[in-house]
Amino acid sequence: MGVQVHIHKTHRVSTDGKDVVQAEGNCVGECLEHLVKQYPGMKDVLFDKKGNLRNIIEIYLNHESAYPDELKKTVRDGDKIHLTFMLAGG
Amino acid sequence: MAFLTSHELERYDRQIRIAEIGKRGQEKLKKARVFIAGAGGLGSPISIYLAAAGVGAIRIVDRDRVDASNLNRQILHWNDDIGRAKADSARAKLARLNPATRMEAICDTISPENVAQLVAGFDLIVDAMDNFPARYLLNKTAIEKKIPFFHGAVHGFEGRAMTVIPGKTACLRCMYRGPIPEETFPVIGVAPGVIGSIQATEVIKWIVGIGALLENRMMVYDGLAMRFTEFRIQKNPGCDHCADTSGKG
């Protein structure tokens, strides 16, 4: 069953246009690893050259902010992860 | 309390008829002093709706001049205003919209050196900026002064809003991971129209003391999907802006 990862529309160019991708793992980080395995273009979207989550990326788990230590948060089957980014415009 | 004149009772009749506002709420709006940071895409609808609602005093600050590329969204500024200071343009329009609002428009850059003086004497801060450093500066200032901070931001067809009540809620800095590069953001004018209207709604509710504010809730608007999504935000005990305010972390 796994976890639903909701992709922001700006990033869907890296997921063949898919807005939701199924991923598996025991924590958010493992789910994102599985996402990147399926869609390698998401690696640069989410992580910097050192492998750290980019500052602009926000992760919500079941509609609640996963900050801090987002990647370590435990997930269960059926959970929803939303990947968004901070907006600057005004 | 600021009593209403017969002209004001007529002018604001339709909102005074709202049970949650009434004459007492209108008097609170008349007495309110609102600081708006930015006279651009968000600052335009925010200032227009707050002036129209009868807010007593508005100070709006913007350092820029009107550029042709602003006009798809910054509805305070018109074609004839290209090249004019946005502060001057905003003052002229808002004064014509509601001469009773004490309107002050300042052409300046909001900085660590002047921010405390700029917001001194105002009841709240509305975020209508276009960059993170200024937003964080205003967030911190609001927390230090213990006045609410009404956050809004846009990108493309999307936008978000959240209300920060110092000592009570999460703040904008509670999810801070590090600096973010500046960008020239894409945006369609209706996006700041929606988000600015939400921010103005939050301000009116807070002033009057009604409704449920966007406390610990980030409201995200997706105009393409035409969907609002709400995300819960927790107060960060280690936040370098708000952790000490409540005394509880």
Interface residues (C-beta under 8 A of the other chain):
Chain A: K9 T10 L53 N55 I56 E58 Y60 H63 E64 S65 Y67 P68 H82 T84 M86 L87 A88 G89 G90
Chain B: G38 G40 G41 L42 G43 D127 A128 M129 D130 N131 F132 G152 A153 V154 H155 G156 E158 G159 R160 C174 M175 R177 G178 P179 I180 E182 E183 F185 V187 P192 M218 V220 D222 L224 T229 E230 F231 R232 I233 Q234 N236 G238
